[in-house]
Amino acid sequence: MTEAPRRRTAQVARWAQLAAIGLVGLYALLFIVLNVRDVKVSFVVVSTHVSLIWVILLSLGAGLVLGVLGSRLYRHRQRRR
């Protein structure tokens, strides 16, 4: 393969990556804009009204933290055996 086709392939790949990043960014922006209505969140003792996007993002964050902690605990227990 000569240098010119290789360079063209790299440029096409770069543009494809930029297009994919742009589409994901547009999707994220639309996701945020369409999920701004207030919802009632009820904790055991108290309840409050917050924007739906915050509920989604906080749930995502809590899930990530619990997933990482669970994975670390699992690996720790496997090493002890």
Backbone bond lengths (Angstrom), bond angles and torsions (degrees), N, CA, C in turn:
res aa  C-N    CA-C-N  psi(-1)  N-CA   C-N-CA  omega(-1)  CA-C   N-CA-C  phi
1 M - - - 1.457 - - 1.529 108.19 -
2 T 1.293 115.35 129.90 1.460 118.42 -179.48 1.513 110.68 -80.02
3 E 1.315 115.42 172.80 1.466 121.14 -175.73 1.525 112.84 -66.21
4 A 1.332 118.66 -39.65 1.477 122.08 -176.43 1.523 112.54 -63.04
5 P 1.345 120.20 -50.24 1.479 118.53 178.31 1.525 112.80 -63.54
6 R 1.319 116.70 -33.98 1.462 120.14 179.30 1.529 110.33 -65.62
7 R 1.343 116.43 -42.04 1.456 121.25 178.75 1.531 110.13 -65.37
8 R 1.335 116.67 -40.36 1.471 120.71 179.26 1.534 110.31 -64.66
9 T 1.305 117.46 -40.71 1.460 121.36 177.96 1.522 110.76 -62.62
10 A 1.322 117.29 -40.35 1.471 121.35 178.41 1.522 110.79 -65.10
11 Q 1.345 116.73 -39.44 1.460 119.95 178.48 1.524 111.11 -65.84
12 V 1.324 117.78 -41.91 1.459 121.36 178.52 1.529 109.98 -62.79
13 A 1.320 116.63 -41.59 1.465 120.30 178.95 1.525 110.87 -64.39
14 R 1.338 116.54 -40.21 1.460 120.40 178.92 1.526 110.80 -63.45
15 W 1.339 116.73 -44.28 1.469 120.21 178.76 1.524 111.11 -65.36
16 A 1.325 117.26 -36.77 1.466 120.40 177.92 1.529 110.24 -64.87
17 Q 1.330 117.14 -40.20 1.463 120.76 177.53 1.524 111.11 -64.75
18 L 1.329 116.89 -43.45 1.463 120.30 178.35 1.527 111.25 -62.94
19 A 1.323 117.28 -40.41 1.467 120.82 178.30 1.529 110.30 -64.26
20 A 1.327 117.01 -41.80 1.464 120.56 179.23 1.524 110.91 -64.70
21 I 1.327 117.23 -42.34 1.464 120.95 178.01 1.521 110.35 -63.40
22 G 1.334 116.63 -41.21 1.461 120.81 177.55 1.517 112.59 -62.37
23 L 1.336 116.95 -41.92 1.466 120.48 178.79 1.521 111.91 -66.19
24 V 1.316 116.85 -40.91 1.469 120.22 177.85 1.528 109.92 -65.25
25 G 1.330 117.25 -41.03 1.460 120.71 177.43 1.522 111.94 -63.24
26 L 1.335 116.91 -42.84 1.463 121.13 177.51 1.525 110.75 -62.86
27 Y 1.330 116.69 -42.34 1.462 120.78 177.96 1.529 110.73 -61.92
28 A 1.324 117.06 -43.60 1.471 120.80 179.64 1.524 110.77 -63.43
29 L 1.329 116.52 -41.99 1.463 120.18 178.63 1.523 111.25 -62.68
30 L 1.321 117.19 -45.59 1.469 120.67 177.41 1.527 111.26 -63.68
31 F 1.321 116.98 -38.39 1.460 121.15 178.56 1.521 110.75 -60.20
32 I 1.322 116.25 -42.66 1.465 120.86 179.77 1.521 110.70 -68.28
33 V 1.326 116.94 -46.20 1.464 121.08 -176.83 1.533 111.34 -63.95
34 L 1.321 116.91 -36.87 1.464 120.16 -176.29 1.525 113.41 -83.31
35 N 1.323 118.20 -6.21 1.463 121.46 -178.59 1.523 111.68 -119.85
36 V 1.319 116.96 45.96 1.459 119.89 -177.90 1.528 113.62 -101.97
37 R 1.313 118.27 -4.14 1.474 118.09 -178.44 1.528 110.31 -68.45
38 D 1.327 115.05 151.74 1.460 120.56 -179.52 1.524 110.76 -78.86
39 V 1.314 115.27 140.53 1.458 121.79 175.63 1.527 108.18 -129.17
40 K 1.319 115.25 154.97 1.459 120.34 177.99 1.526 108.44 -88.44
41 V 1.319 115.28 125.19 1.460 121.59 177.32 1.514 106.73 -110.60
42 S 1.321 115.02 122.92 1.452 120.03 -176.77 1.525 109.85 -108.81
43 F 1.317 115.71 114.25 1.454 121.18 170.66 1.523 105.86 -89.32
44 V 1.297 119.02 173.58 1.457 121.08 -173.93 1.526 111.23 -60.51
45 V 1.301 117.86 -41.30 1.453 121.52 -174.39 1.524 112.71 -101.67
46 V 1.311 117.75 -32.79 1.455 121.50 -173.73 1.534 109.50 -134.39
47 S 1.313 117.00 154.97 1.459 120.95 174.35 1.519 109.34 -129.15
48 T 1.316 115.66 156.46 1.453 121.12 -177.31 1.518 109.76 -149.57
49 H 1.322 117.10 166.53 1.454 122.91 175.39 1.527 108.29 -110.60
50 V 1.323 116.13 126.81 1.461 121.79 177.33 1.521 108.92 -138.59
51 S 1.312 115.79 165.46 1.455 121.38 176.84 1.530 109.53 -67.46
52 L 1.316 115.88 141.21 1.465 121.21 -177.58 1.522 112.01 -58.74
53 I 1.313 117.96 -36.49 1.456 120.29 -178.99 1.527 111.15 -62.00
54 W 1.341 117.41 -35.32 1.469 119.77 177.44 1.511 111.57 -67.65
55 V 1.324 116.68 -37.34 1.469 119.88 176.74 1.520 110.06 -62.99
56 I 1.327 116.27 -43.44 1.461 120.52 179.71 1.529 110.72 -64.27
57 L 1.332 116.86 -47.23 1.467 120.06 -178.23 1.527 112.29 -66.77
58 L 1.329 117.74 -39.31 1.466 120.05 177.13 1.523 111.30 -66.59
59 S 1.326 117.08 -37.93 1.467 120.34 176.24 1.526 110.90 -64.31
60 L 1.321 116.04 -41.70 1.456 120.68 177.12 1.528 110.25 -61.16
61 G 1.323 116.72 -46.22 1.460 120.83 179.33 1.520 112.51 -61.98
62 A 1.338 115.86 -44.05 1.467 119.41 178.96 1.525 110.76 -63.85
63 G 1.322 116.73 -39.82 1.469 120.45 178.22 1.518 111.87 -64.43
64 L 1.327 116.97 -41.07 1.464 120.11 178.03 1.527 111.33 -63.60
65 V 1.332 116.55 -45.31 1.469 120.36 179.92 1.525 110.51 -62.49
66 L 1.320 117.12 -46.26 1.470 119.86 179.61 1.528 111.43 -65.23
67 G 1.319 117.68 -36.27 1.461 120.95 177.43 1.514 112.33 -64.85
68 V 1.323 116.43 -43.90 1.469 120.48 179.25 1.527 109.94 -65.80
69 L 1.327 117.06 -45.52 1.472 119.58 179.33 1.523 111.57 -63.50
70 G 1.312 117.53 -40.89 1.466 120.91 177.87 1.517 111.64 -64.07
71 S 1.320 117.08 -39.79 1.458 121.23 178.36 1.523 110.87 -65.12
72 R 1.334 116.12 -43.00 1.475 119.44 179.07 1.522 111.29 -64.11
73 L 1.330 116.46 -40.46 1.463 120.27 178.42 1.523 110.79 -64.11
74 Y 1.333 117.06 -42.23 1.460 121.30 179.13 1.531 110.69 -62.17
75 R 1.350 117.04 -46.24 1.464 120.74 179.50 1.530 111.08 -64.04
76 H 1.331 117.30 -37.65 1.457 120.94 179.52 1.525 110.25 -64.14
77 R 1.317 115.84 -42.16 1.469 119.31 179.78 1.520 111.67 -69.34
78 Q 1.329 117.39 -33.92 1.478 120.29 179.22 1.512 111.00 -69.60
79 R 1.328 118.49 -34.49 1.466 121.75 179.54 1.525 111.52 -68.98
80 R 1.330 116.59 -30.81 1.471 120.04 -176.92 1.516 111.12 -72.84
81 R 1.312 119.01 -19.60 1.477 121.17 -176.91 1.498 112.86 -82.14
